Amino acid sequence: MFEIKKPTSSNKTVRMPDELIAKLEKLAAQNDISFNQLVIQCCEYALKDISKPDTKSKSDKK
């Protein structure tokens, strides 16, 4: 059976440097997407591709 799903979302205030906001706004406009959608895509990409922490313990790194 076909089921319509609506993704859930929440509001969160995030402070960013003015220069970063300007770069993101410009990039969003160039790609005809919202600032919010661009930030979501950037965060999802970063979380997916984040480096895995080294398996050595902190004491081994000294």
Buried (B, 14 or more C-beta within 10 A) or exposed (E): EEEEEEEEEEEEEEEEEEEEEEEBEEEBEEEEEEEEEBBEEEEEEEEEEEEEEEEEEEEEEE
